Amino acid sequence: MTMAPFVTDPELTRPVFARLRTWRDRWEREFGIGLPQLSMGMSNDYPVAIEEGATWVRLGTALFGSRPKWRPQIEERWEP
């Protein structure tokens, strides 16, 4: 699993995804094991991740929209 840096141009994430695929392929050969899943890509870059071999992508924002901006909550103390 990998997450590429968040950038406005998804094409800039390609080297990150290609590197993970290369490592996965190497580990399969060297250790004689099957690693069929590649979890990489999020809503902003998933097409590039799929082109680079992703089998799992995370699409939260694409499906549910942006999250509200996080604001710290002030913890209230409860005293009996």
PyMOL Python script that loads the backbone (N, CA, C, O; Angstrom):
from pymol import cmd

cmd.read_pdbstr("""\
ATOM      1  N   MET A   1       0.853  -1.179   0.000  1.00  0.00           N
ATOM      2  CA  MET A   1       0.000   0.000   0.000  1.00  0.00           C
ATOM      3  C   MET A   1       0.892   1.234   0.000  1.00  0.00           C
ATOM      4  O   MET A   1       1.914   1.293   0.685  1.00  0.00           O
ATOM      5  N   THR A   2       0.474   2.214  -0.788  1.00  0.00           N
ATOM      6  CA  THR A   2       1.174   3.490  -0.763  1.00  0.00           C
ATOM      7  C   THR A   2       0.191   4.618  -1.010  1.00  0.00           C
ATOM      8  O   THR A   2      -0.861   4.437  -1.623  1.00  0.00           O
ATOM      9  N   MET A   3       0.560   5.762  -0.526  1.00  0.00           N
ATOM     10  CA  MET A   3      -0.174   6.986  -0.804  1.00  0.00           C
ATOM     11  C   MET A   3       0.830   7.967  -1.383  1.00  0.00           C
ATOM     12  O   MET A   3       1.852   8.265  -0.764  1.00  0.00           O
ATOM     13  N   ALA A   4       0.537   8.461  -2.560  1.00  0.00           N
ATOM     14  CA  ALA A   4       1.415   9.441  -3.191  1.00  0.00           C
ATOM     15  C   ALA A   4       1.160  10.817  -2.576  1.00  0.00           C
ATOM     16  O   ALA A   4       0.106  11.042  -1.982  1.00  0.00           O
ATOM     17  N   PRO A   5       2.101  11.723  -2.711  1.00  0.00           N
ATOM     18  CA  PRO A   5       1.866  13.091  -2.235  1.00  0.00           C
ATOM     19  C   PRO A   5       0.645  13.687  -2.933  1.00  0.00           C
ATOM     20  O   PRO A   5       0.376  13.382  -4.095  1.00  0.00           O
ATOM     21  N   PHE A   6      -0.082  14.529  -2.226  1.00  0.00           N
ATOM     22  CA  PHE A   6      -1.243  15.196  -2.816  1.00  0.00           C
ATOM     23  C   PHE A   6      -0.741  16.344  -3.689  1.00  0.00           C
ATOM     24  O   PHE A   6      -0.143  17.300  -3.197  1.00  0.00           O
ATOM     25  N   VAL A   7      -0.995  16.231  -4.986  1.00  0.00           N
ATOM     26  CA  VAL A   7      -0.566  17.256  -5.940  1.00  0.00           C
ATOM     27  C   VAL A   7      -1.721  17.573  -6.873  1.00  0.00           C
ATOM     28  O   VAL A   7      -2.640  16.769  -7.028  1.00  0.00           O
ATOM     29  N   THR A   8      -1.677  18.746  -7.496  1.00  0.00           N
ATOM     30  CA  THR A   8      -2.762  19.126  -8.397  1.00  0.00           C
ATOM     31  C   THR A   8      -2.696  18.385  -9.725  1.00  0.00           C
ATOM     32  O   THR A   8      -3.725  18.193 -10.373  1.00  0.00           O
ATOM     33  N   ASP A   9      -1.508  17.966 -10.139  1.00  0.00           N
ATOM     34  CA  ASP A   9      -1.353  17.214 -11.386  1.00  0.00           C
ATOM     35  C   ASP A   9      -1.154  15.741 -11.058  1.00  0.00           C
ATOM     36  O   ASP A   9      -0.066  15.352 -10.632  1.00  0.00           O
ATOM     37  N   PRO A  10      -2.188  14.905 -11.248  1.00  0.00           N
ATOM     38  CA  PRO A  10      -2.083  13.490 -10.890  1.00  0.00           C
ATOM     39  C   PRO A  10      -0.931  12.771 -11.597  1.00  0.00           C
ATOM     40  O   PRO A  10      -0.417  11.778 -11.081  1.00  0.00           O
ATOM     41  N   GLU A  11      -0.529  13.250 -12.745  1.00  0.00           N
ATOM     42  CA  GLU A  11       0.557  12.609 -13.477  1.00  0.00           C
ATOM     43  C   GLU A  11       1.860  12.604 -12.659  1.00  0.00           C
ATOM     44  O   GLU A  11       2.716  11.743 -12.861  1.00  0.00           O
ATOM     45  N   LEU A  12       2.002  13.548 -11.754  1.00  0.00           N
ATOM     46  CA  LEU A  12       3.201  13.611 -10.922  1.00  0.00           C
ATOM     47  C   LEU A  12       3.272  12.463  -9.917  1.00  0.00           C
ATOM     48  O   LEU A  12       4.322  12.228  -9.319  1.00  0.00           O
ATOM     49  N   THR A  13       2.164  11.749  -9.728  1.00  0.00           N
ATOM     50  CA  THR A  13       2.161  10.620  -8.804  1.00  0.00           C
ATOM     51  C   THR A  13       2.636   9.328  -9.464  1.00  0.00           C
ATOM     52  O   THR A  13       2.922   8.351  -8.772  1.00  0.00           O
ATOM     53  N   ARG A  14       2.720   9.312 -10.771  1.00  0.00           N
ATOM     54  CA  ARG A  14       3.071   8.085 -11.501  1.00  0.00           C
ATOM     55  C   ARG A  14       4.354   7.421 -10.991  1.00  0.00           C
ATOM     56  O   ARG A  14       4.351   6.207 -10.785  1.00  0.00           O
ATOM     57  N   PRO A  15       5.454   8.164 -10.776  1.00  0.00           N
ATOM     58  CA  PRO A  15       6.674   7.492 -10.310  1.00  0.00           C
ATOM     59  C   PRO A  15       6.502   6.782  -8.967  1.00  0.00           C
ATOM     60  O   PRO A  15       7.127   5.748  -8.735  1.00  0.00           O
ATOM     61  N   VAL A  16       5.675   7.315  -8.093  1.00  0.00           N
ATOM     62  CA  VAL A  16       5.443   6.681  -6.792  1.00  0.00           C
ATOM     63  C   VAL A  16       4.759   5.335  -6.995  1.00  0.00           C
ATOM     64  O   VAL A  16       5.169   4.334  -6.406  1.00  0.00           O
ATOM     65  N   PHE A  17       3.727   5.307  -7.818  1.00  0.00           N
ATOM     66  CA  PHE A  17       2.987   4.074  -8.061  1.00  0.00           C
ATOM     67  C   PHE A  17       3.834   3.069  -8.834  1.00  0.00           C
ATOM     68  O   PHE A  17       3.799   1.874  -8.544  1.00  0.00           O
ATOM     69  N   ALA A  18       4.582   3.542  -9.802  1.00  0.00           N
ATOM     70  CA  ALA A  18       5.447   2.648 -10.579  1.00  0.00           C
ATOM     71  C   ALA A  18       6.506   2.015  -9.681  1.00  0.00           C
ATOM     72  O   ALA A  18       6.840   0.842  -9.846  1.00  0.00           O
ATOM     73  N   ARG A  19       7.029   2.779  -8.739  1.00  0.00           N
ATOM     74  CA  ARG A  19       8.056   2.245  -7.829  1.00  0.00           C
ATOM     75  C   ARG A  19       7.490   1.121  -6.968  1.00  0.00           C
ATOM     76  O   ARG A  19       8.145   0.096  -6.777  1.00  0.00           O
ATOM     77  N   LEU A  20       6.275   1.305  -6.446  1.00  0.00           N
ATOM     78  CA  LEU A  20       5.692   0.249  -5.622  1.00  0.00           C
ATOM     79  C   LEU A  20       5.455  -1.004  -6.465  1.00  0.00           C
ATOM     80  O   LEU A  20       5.724  -2.118  -6.014  1.00  0.00           O
ATOM     81  N   ARG A  21       4.951  -0.824  -7.687  1.00  0.00           N
ATOM     82  CA  ARG A  21       4.735  -1.983  -8.555  1.00  0.00           C
ATOM     83  C   ARG A  21       6.050  -2.711  -8.825  1.00  0.00           C
ATOM     84  O   ARG A  21       6.091  -3.941  -8.812  1.00  0.00           O
ATOM     85  N   THR A  22       7.123  -1.957  -9.070  1.00  0.00           N
ATOM     86  CA  THR A  22       8.432  -2.548  -9.308  1.00  0.00           C
ATOM     87  C   THR A  22       8.907  -3.347  -8.100  1.00  0.00           C
ATOM     88  O   THR A  22       9.405  -4.463  -8.246  1.00  0.00           O
ATOM     89  N   TRP A  23       8.750  -2.770  -6.901  1.00  0.00           N
ATOM     90  CA  TRP A  23       9.134  -3.491  -5.687  1.00  0.00           C
ATOM     91  C   TRP A  23       8.295  -4.747  -5.511  1.00  0.00           C
ATOM     92  O   TRP A  23       8.823  -5.807  -5.176  1.00  0.00           O
ATOM     93  N   ARG A  24       6.997  -4.635  -5.733  1.00  0.00           N
ATOM     94  CA  ARG A  24       6.118  -5.823  -5.608  1.00  0.00           C
ATOM     95  C   ARG A  24       6.582  -6.926  -6.549  1.00  0.00           C
ATOM     96  O   ARG A  24       6.688  -8.084  -6.145  1.00  0.00           O
ATOM     97  N   ASP A  25       6.861  -6.571  -7.813  1.00  0.00           N
ATOM     98  CA  ASP A  25       7.300  -7.564  -8.788  1.00  0.00           C
ATOM     99  C   ASP A  25       8.618  -8.215  -8.354  1.00  0.00           C
ATOM    100  O   ASP A  25       8.805  -9.424  -8.496  1.00  0.00           O
ATOM    101  N   ARG A  26       9.514  -7.400  -7.828  1.00  0.00           N
ATOM    102  CA  ARG A  26      10.805  -7.914  -7.366  1.00  0.00           C
ATOM    103  C   ARG A  26      10.624  -8.890  -6.206  1.00  0.00           C
ATOM    104  O   ARG A  26      11.221  -9.966  -6.194  1.00  0.00           O
ATOM    105  N   TRP A  27       9.800  -8.508  -5.233  1.00  0.00           N
ATOM    106  CA  TRP A  27       9.577  -9.375  -4.075  1.00  0.00           C
ATOM    107  C   TRP A  27       8.920 -10.690  -4.496  1.00  0.00           C
ATOM    108  O   TRP A  27       9.245 -11.745  -3.951  1.00  0.00           O
ATOM    109  N   GLU A  28       8.006 -10.635  -5.453  1.00  0.00           N
ATOM    110  CA  GLU A  28       7.393 -11.877  -5.928  1.00  0.00           C
ATOM    111  C   GLU A  28       8.457 -12.812  -6.498  1.00  0.00           C
ATOM    112  O   GLU A  28       8.466 -14.006  -6.198  1.00  0.00           O
ATOM    113  N   ARG A  29       9.354 -12.264  -7.322  1.00  0.00           N
ATOM    114  CA  ARG A  29      10.416 -13.083  -7.923  1.00  0.00           C
ATOM    115  C   ARG A  29      11.395 -13.593  -6.866  1.00  0.00           C
ATOM    116  O   ARG A  29      11.684 -14.788  -6.805  1.00  0.00           O
ATOM    117  N   GLU A  30      11.899 -12.686  -6.041  1.00  0.00           N
ATOM    118  CA  GLU A  30      12.954 -13.050  -5.085  1.00  0.00           C
ATOM    119  C   GLU A  30      12.492 -14.012  -3.996  1.00  0.00           C
ATOM    120  O   GLU A  30      13.258 -14.871  -3.557  1.00  0.00           O
ATOM    121  N   PHE A  31      11.259 -13.873  -3.566  1.00  0.00           N
ATOM    122  CA  PHE A  31      10.773 -14.701  -2.468  1.00  0.00           C
ATOM    123  C   PHE A  31       9.829 -15.809  -2.927  1.00  0.00           C
ATOM    124  O   PHE A  31       9.381 -16.623  -2.119  1.00  0.00           O
ATOM    125  N   GLY A  32       9.529 -15.840  -4.216  1.00  0.00           N
ATOM    126  CA  GLY A  32       8.669 -16.888  -4.745  1.00  0.00           C
ATOM    127  C   GLY A  32       7.273 -16.879  -4.158  1.00  0.00           C
ATOM    128  O   GLY A  32       6.684 -17.934  -3.922  1.00  0.00           O
ATOM    129  N   ILE A  33       6.747 -15.691  -3.924  1.00  0.00           N
ATOM    130  CA  ILE A  33       5.402 -15.572  -3.344  1.00  0.00           C
ATOM    131  C   ILE A  33       4.526 -14.737  -4.273  1.00  0.00           C
ATOM    132  O   ILE A  33       5.022 -13.949  -5.079  1.00  0.00           O
ATOM    133  N   GLY A  34       3.242 -14.923  -4.147  1.00  0.00           N
ATOM    134  CA  GLY A  34       2.301 -14.115  -4.910  1.00  0.00           C
ATOM    135  C   GLY A  34       1.819 -12.937  -4.082  1.00  0.00           C
ATOM    136  O   GLY A  34       1.345 -13.106  -2.958  1.00  0.00           O
ATOM    137  N   LEU A  35       1.940 -11.778  -4.631  1.00  0.00           N
ATOM    138  CA  LEU A  35       1.425 -10.557  -3.996  1.00  0.00           C
ATOM    139  C   LEU A  35       0.479  -9.905  -5.000  1.00  0.00           C
ATOM    140  O   LEU A  35       0.846  -8.940  -5.670  1.00  0.00           O
ATOM    141  N   PRO A  36      -0.740 -10.435  -5.100  1.00  0.00           N
ATOM    142  CA  PRO A  36      -1.634 -10.010  -6.174  1.00  0.00           C
ATOM    143  C   PRO A  36      -2.261  -8.624  -6.002  1.00  0.00           C
ATOM    144  O   PRO A  36      -2.776  -8.057  -6.965  1.00  0.00           O
ATOM    145  N   GLN A  37      -2.222  -8.081  -4.798  1.00  0.00           N
ATOM    146  CA  GLN A  37      -2.894  -6.806  -4.567  1.00  0.00           C
ATOM    147  C   GLN A  37      -1.904  -5.652  -4.507  1.00  0.00           C
ATOM    148  O   GLN A  37      -0.826  -5.760  -3.922  1.00  0.00           O
ATOM    149  N   LEU A  38      -2.293  -4.561  -5.119  1.00  0.00           N
ATOM    150  CA  LEU A  38      -1.549  -3.308  -5.010  1.00  0.00           C
ATOM    151  C   LEU A  38      -2.544  -2.237  -4.596  1.00  0.00           C
ATOM    152  O   LEU A  38      -3.389  -1.833  -5.394  1.00  0.00           O
ATOM    153  N   SER A  39      -2.452  -1.783  -3.375  1.00  0.00           N
ATOM    154  CA  SER A  39      -3.342  -0.756  -2.857  1.00  0.00           C
ATOM    155  C   SER A  39      -2.649   0.593  -3.005  1.00  0.00           C
ATOM    156  O   SER A  39      -1.724   0.918  -2.260  1.00  0.00           O
ATOM    157  N   MET A  40      -3.104   1.358  -3.965  1.00  0.00           N
ATOM    158  CA  MET A  40      -2.508   2.670  -4.205  1.00  0.00           C
ATOM    159  C   MET A  40      -3.487   3.503  -5.008  1.00  0.00           C
ATOM    160  O   MET A  40      -4.232   2.984  -5.839  1.00  0.00           O
ATOM    161  N   GLY A  41      -3.477   4.801  -4.749  1.00  0.00           N
ATOM    162  CA  GLY A  41      -4.359   5.713  -5.447  1.00  0.00           C
ATOM    163  C   GLY A  41      -5.519   6.154  -4.578  1.00  0.00           C
ATOM    164  O   GLY A  41      -6.110   5.368  -3.838  1.00  0.00           O
ATOM    165  N   MET A  42      -5.827   7.438  -4.692  1.00  0.00           N
ATOM    166  CA  MET A  42      -6.955   8.013  -3.975  1.00  0.00           C
ATOM    167  C   MET A  42      -7.798   8.804  -4.974  1.00  0.00           C
ATOM    168  O   MET A  42      -7.512   8.792  -6.171  1.00  0.00           O
ATOM    169  N   SER A  43      -8.808   9.472  -4.503  1.00  0.00           N
ATOM    170  CA  SER A  43      -9.758  10.144  -5.390  1.00  0.00           C
ATOM    171  C   SER A  43      -9.099  11.060  -6.417  1.00  0.00           C
ATOM    172  O   SER A  43      -9.568  11.152  -7.551  1.00  0.00           O
ATOM    173  N   ASN A  44      -8.023  11.736  -6.036  1.00  0.00           N
ATOM    174  CA  ASN A  44      -7.427  12.706  -6.949  1.00  0.00           C
ATOM    175  C   ASN A  44      -6.457  12.081  -7.955  1.00  0.00           C
ATOM    176  O   ASN A  44      -6.099  12.732  -8.937  1.00  0.00           O
ATOM    177  N   ASP A  45      -6.023  10.834  -7.736  1.00  0.00           N
ATOM    178  CA  ASP A  45      -5.006  10.267  -8.624  1.00  0.00           C
ATOM    179  C   ASP A  45      -5.274   8.808  -9.015  1.00  0.00           C
ATOM    180  O   ASP A  45      -4.388   8.151  -9.560  1.00  0.00           O
ATOM    181  N   TYR A  46      -6.469   8.297  -8.747  1.00  0.00           N
ATOM    182  CA  TYR A  46      -6.717   6.877  -8.984  1.00  0.00           C
ATOM    183  C   TYR A  46      -6.578   6.435 -10.444  1.00  0.00           C
ATOM    184  O   TYR A  46      -6.159   5.301 -10.675  1.00  0.00           O
ATOM    185  N   PRO A  47      -6.909   7.276 -11.457  1.00  0.00           N
ATOM    186  CA  PRO A  47      -6.710   6.783 -12.828  1.00  0.00           C
ATOM    187  C   PRO A  47      -5.245   6.437 -13.114  1.00  0.00           C
ATOM    188  O   PRO A  47      -4.955   5.437 -13.770  1.00  0.00           O
ATOM    189  N   VAL A  48      -4.333   7.265 -12.621  1.00  0.00           N
ATOM    190  CA  VAL A  48      -2.899   6.991 -12.817  1.00  0.00           C
ATOM    191  C   VAL A  48      -2.521   5.724 -12.056  1.00  0.00           C
ATOM    192  O   VAL A  48      -1.782   4.890 -12.579  1.00  0.00           O
ATOM    193  N   ALA A  49      -3.011   5.568 -10.844  1.00  0.00           N
ATOM    194  CA  ALA A  49      -2.704   4.379 -10.043  1.00  0.00           C
ATOM    195  C   ALA A  49      -3.181   3.114 -10.755  1.00  0.00           C
ATOM    196  O   ALA A  49      -2.469   2.110 -10.778  1.00  0.00           O
ATOM    197  N   ILE A  50      -4.371   3.158 -11.331  1.00  0.00           N
ATOM    198  CA  ILE A  50      -4.893   1.994 -12.056  1.00  0.00           C
ATOM    199  C   ILE A  50      -4.010   1.687 -13.265  1.00  0.00           C
ATOM    200  O   ILE A  50      -3.710   0.525 -13.538  1.00  0.00           O
ATOM    201  N   GLU A  51      -3.600   2.715 -13.979  1.00  0.00           N
ATOM    202  CA  GLU A  51      -2.703   2.503 -15.122  1.00  0.00           C
ATOM    203  C   GLU A  51      -1.392   1.851 -14.679  1.00  0.00           C
ATOM    204  O   GLU A  51      -0.777   1.111 -15.446  1.00  0.00           O
ATOM    205  N   GLU A  52      -0.969   2.122 -13.455  1.00  0.00           N
ATOM    206  CA  GLU A  52       0.278   1.562 -12.941  1.00  0.00           C
ATOM    207  C   GLU A  52       0.072   0.233 -12.210  1.00  0.00           C
ATOM    208  O   GLU A  52       1.018  -0.306 -11.636  1.00  0.00           O
ATOM    209  N   GLY A  53      -1.146  -0.295 -12.227  1.00  0.00           N
ATOM    210  CA  GLY A  53      -1.380  -1.640 -11.705  1.00  0.00           C
ATOM    211  C   GLY A  53      -2.163  -1.746 -10.416  1.00  0.00           C
ATOM    212  O   GLY A  53      -2.243  -2.834  -9.845  1.00  0.00           O
ATOM    213  N   ALA A  54      -2.741  -0.669  -9.936  1.00  0.00           N
ATOM    214  CA  ALA A  54      -3.503  -0.731  -8.683  1.00  0.00           C
ATOM    215  C   ALA A  54      -4.663  -1.710  -8.803  1.00  0.00           C
ATOM    216  O   ALA A  54      -5.356  -1.759  -9.819  1.00  0.00           O
ATOM    217  N   THR A  55      -4.858  -2.483  -7.750  1.00  0.00           N
ATOM    218  CA  THR A  55      -6.017  -3.368  -7.669  1.00  0.00           C
ATOM    219  C   THR A  55      -6.993  -2.901  -6.597  1.00  0.00           C
ATOM    220  O   THR A  55      -8.138  -3.352  -6.551  1.00  0.00           O
ATOM    221  N   TRP A  56      -6.536  -1.998  -5.737  1.00  0.00           N
ATOM    222  CA  TRP A  56      -7.374  -1.383  -4.706  1.00  0.00           C
ATOM    223  C   TRP A  56      -7.122   0.120  -4.748  1.00  0.00           C
ATOM    224  O   TRP A  56      -5.972   0.557  -4.807  1.00  0.00           O
ATOM    225  N   VAL A  57      -8.185   0.903  -4.717  1.00  0.00           N
ATOM    226  CA  VAL A  57      -8.053   2.363  -4.646  1.00  0.00           C
ATOM    227  C   VAL A  57      -8.980   2.880  -3.553  1.00  0.00           C
ATOM    228  O   VAL A  57      -9.964   2.229  -3.204  1.00  0.00           O
ATOM    229  N   ARG A  58      -8.664   4.044  -3.020  1.00  0.00           N
ATOM    230  CA  ARG A  58      -9.477   4.663  -1.975  1.00  0.00           C
ATOM    231  C   ARG A  58     -10.168   5.889  -2.579  1.00  0.00           C
ATOM    232  O   ARG A  58      -9.509   6.836  -3.010  1.00  0.00           O
ATOM    233  N   LEU A  59     -11.486   5.857  -2.604  1.00  0.00           N
ATOM    234  CA  LEU A  59     -12.243   6.888  -3.313  1.00  0.00           C
ATOM    235  C   LEU A  59     -13.213   7.647  -2.412  1.00  0.00           C
ATOM    236  O   LEU A  59     -14.301   8.012  -2.858  1.00  0.00           O
ATOM    237  N   GLY A  60     -12.854   7.886  -1.191  1.00  0.00           N
ATOM    238  CA  GLY A  60     -13.768   8.548  -0.258  1.00  0.00           C
ATOM    239  C   GLY A  60     -14.281   9.886  -0.744  1.00  0.00           C
ATOM    240  O   GLY A  60     -15.493  10.100  -0.779  1.00  0.00           O
ATOM    241  N   THR A  61     -13.395  10.792  -1.120  1.00  0.00           N
ATOM    242  CA  THR A  61     -13.817  12.123  -1.560  1.00  0.00           C
ATOM    243  C   THR A  61     -14.642  12.041  -2.845  1.00  0.00           C
ATOM    244  O   THR A  61     -15.625  12.764  -2.999  1.00  0.00           O
ATOM    245  N   ALA A  62     -14.249  11.175  -3.753  1.00  0.00           N
ATOM    246  CA  ALA A  62     -14.994  11.028  -5.012  1.00  0.00           C
ATOM    247  C   ALA A  62     -16.420  10.549  -4.766  1.00  0.00           C
ATOM    248  O   ALA A  62     -17.339  10.927  -5.493  1.00  0.00           O
ATOM    249  N   LEU A  63     -16.605   9.721  -3.748  1.00  0.00           N
ATOM    250  CA  LEU A  63     -17.931   9.180  -3.456  1.00  0.00           C
ATOM    251  C   LEU A  63     -18.746  10.046  -2.503  1.00  0.00           C
ATOM    252  O   LEU A  63     -19.954  10.204  -2.682  1.00  0.00           O
ATOM    253  N   PHE A  64     -18.090  10.605  -1.494  1.00  0.00           N
ATOM    254  CA  PHE A  64     -18.808  11.289  -0.420  1.00  0.00           C
ATOM    255  C   PHE A  64     -18.588  12.797  -0.363  1.00  0.00           C
ATOM    256  O   PHE A  64     -19.219  13.483   0.441  1.00  0.00           O
ATOM    257  N   GLY A  65     -17.704  13.316  -1.203  1.00  0.00           N
ATOM    258  CA  GLY A  65     -17.415  14.747  -1.186  1.00  0.00           C
ATOM    259  C   GLY A  65     -16.330  15.081  -0.176  1.00  0.00           C
ATOM    260  O   GLY A  65     -15.850  14.225   0.566  1.00  0.00           O
ATOM    261  N   SER A  66     -15.967  16.332  -0.174  1.00  0.00           N
ATOM    262  CA  SER A  66     -14.903  16.789   0.723  1.00  0.00           C
ATOM    263  C   SER A  66     -15.370  16.771   2.166  1.00  0.00           C
ATOM    264  O   SER A  66     -16.554  16.941   2.460  1.00  0.00           O
ATOM    265  N   ARG A  67     -14.426  16.564   3.044  1.00  0.00           N
ATOM    266  CA  ARG A  67     -14.723  16.625   4.476  1.00  0.00           C
ATOM    267  C   ARG A  67     -14.793  18.080   4.904  1.00  0.00           C
ATOM    268  O   ARG A  67     -14.144  18.941   4.311  1.00  0.00           O
ATOM    269  N   PRO A  68     -15.580  18.351   5.933  1.00  0.00           N
ATOM    270  CA  PRO A  68     -15.546  19.710   6.462  1.00  0.00           C
ATOM    271  C   PRO A  68     -14.172  19.995   7.070  1.00  0.00           C
ATOM    272  O   PRO A  68     -13.486  19.088   7.541  1.00  0.00           O
ATOM    273  N   LYS A  69     -13.792  21.246   7.049  1.00  0.00           N
ATOM    274  CA  LYS A  69     -12.506  21.619   7.617  1.00  0.00           C
ATOM    275  C   LYS A  69     -12.490  21.250   9.099  1.00  0.00           C
ATOM    276  O   LYS A  69     -13.437  21.527   9.835  1.00  0.00           O
ATOM    277  N   TRP A  70     -11.401  20.625   9.515  1.00  0.00           N
ATOM    278  CA  TRP A  70     -11.274  20.185  10.895  1.00  0.00           C
ATOM    279  C   TRP A  70     -11.042  21.368  11.810  1.00  0.00           C
ATOM    280  O   TRP A  70     -10.223  22.241  11.524  1.00  0.00           O
ATOM    281  N   ARG A  71     -11.759  21.388  12.892  1.00  0.00           N
ATOM    282  CA  ARG A  71     -11.574  22.420  13.911  1.00  0.00           C
ATOM    283  C   ARG A  71     -11.442  21.724  15.251  1.00  0.00           C
ATOM    284  O   ARG A  71     -12.285  20.900  15.606  1.00  0.00           O
ATOM    285  N   PRO A  72     -10.408  22.039  15.993  1.00  0.00           N
ATOM    286  CA  PRO A  72     -10.236  21.366  17.283  1.00  0.00           C
ATOM    287  C   PRO A  72     -11.406  21.661  18.213  1.00  0.00           C
ATOM    288  O   PRO A  72     -11.920  22.779  18.259  1.00  0.00           O
ATOM    289  N   GLN A  73     -11.802  20.664  18.930  1.00  0.00           N
ATOM    290  CA  GLN A  73     -12.891  20.825  19.888  1.00  0.00           C
ATOM    291  C   GLN A  73     -12.297  21.177  21.245  1.00  0.00           C
ATOM    292  O   GLN A  73     -11.279  20.625  21.661  1.00  0.00           O
ATOM    293  N   ILE A  74     -12.942  22.089  21.909  1.00  0.00           N
ATOM    294  CA  ILE A  74     -12.523  22.434  23.263  1.00  0.00           C
ATOM    295  C   ILE A  74     -13.174  21.436  24.199  1.00  0.00           C
ATOM    296  O   ILE A  74     -14.398  21.321  24.264  1.00  0.00           O
ATOM    297  N   GLU A  75     -12.345  20.729  24.909  1.00  0.00           N
ATOM    298  CA  GLU A  75     -12.856  19.710  25.808  1.00  0.00           C
ATOM    299  C   GLU A  75     -13.407  20.373  27.064  1.00  0.00           C
ATOM    300  O   GLU A  75     -12.714  21.117  27.758  1.00  0.00           O
ATOM    301  N   GLU A  76     -14.652  20.084  27.327  1.00  0.00           N
ATOM    302  CA  GLU A  76     -15.267  20.614  28.540  1.00  0.00           C
ATOM    303  C   GLU A  76     -15.036  19.632  29.676  1.00  0.00           C
ATOM    304  O   GLU A  76     -15.174  18.421  29.502  1.00  0.00           O
ATOM    305  N   ARG A  77     -14.691  20.150  30.811  1.00  0.00           N
ATOM    306  CA  ARG A  77     -14.478  19.299  31.961  1.00  0.00           C
ATOM    307  C   ARG A  77     -15.798  19.085  32.688  1.00  0.00           C
ATOM    308  O   ARG A  77     -16.592  20.006  32.882  1.00  0.00           O
ATOM    309  N   TRP A  78     -15.989  17.878  33.065  1.00  0.00           N
ATOM    310  CA  TRP A  78     -17.187  17.556  33.849  1.00  0.00           C
ATOM    311  C   TRP A  78     -16.756  17.362  35.284  1.00  0.00           C
ATOM    312  O   TRP A  78     -15.862  16.567  35.574  1.00  0.00           O
ATOM    313  N   GLU A  79     -17.375  18.069  36.155  1.00  0.00           N
ATOM    314  CA  GLU A  79     -17.068  17.913  37.565  1.00  0.00           C
ATOM    315  C   GLU A  79     -18.358  17.620  38.309  1.00  0.00           C
ATOM    316  O   GLU A  79     -19.366  18.296  38.107  1.00  0.00           O
ATOM    317  N   PRO A  80     -18.324  16.614  39.167  1.00  0.00           N
ATOM    318  CA  PRO A  80     -19.561  16.264  39.908  1.00  0.00           C
ATOM    319  C   PRO A  80     -19.910  17.288  40.960  1.00  0.00           C
ATOM    320  O   PRO A  80     -20.911  17.138  41.659  1.00  0.00           O
TER     321      PRO A  80
END
""", "prot")
cmd.dss("prot")
cmd.show_as("cartoon", "prot")
cmd.util.cbc("prot")
cmd.orient("prot")
